Amino acid sequence: MTASPSARARRAPAKERARPRRRFWRGSLIGLGFLGGVLAALWVAVHRYDWMGPLVANTLRSVVGVSAVATLEDCVYAVEDRVNRITRRHEAPKAYWAV
């Protein structure tokens, strides 16, 4: 038996609602992946090129303010310090000047 046209019409909106929801999540995941890639590329650029760090910091200071950038720098340096302490746990300290 086939369903009447009115029964099919009642089922259609639920199916149509699922598509935008799925599209939203797919778009969100793609956006988060893109943002992660941009942040990773920015991190590499800041650590590879000497001029990039001050450029990014000054640009952020003009956009979000000095205190927000100081807080962001503190968080980033804390994460980098933690990673370096974990990954270089067994290395001897290195002196960059004559002792």
C-alpha positions, 0 to 999 in steps of 0.5 A: 500500500502506498501512503496518501499524498497528505501523509507524504507531505507530513513526512517531507518537512522532517527530512528537509530539516535534517539537511540544513542541520547536517549542512550546518555541522559539515560547514562548522567542521570545515570552518574549524579545520580551516581556522586550525590550519590558519592558526598552525600556519601563523604559529609557524610563520611567527616562529620562522620569520623574525618580523612576523611576531611583532607584526602580528602582535602590533596588529592584534594590539590595535584591534583587540587592545593591549591587555587582551594581547598580553593575556593571549601572549601569557597563555601561548607562552605557557603552552609552549613552555609546557610542551618544551618541558615535556618534549625536552625533558632529558636534554641538558640545558643549553647556554646561548652565551659564554659562561 
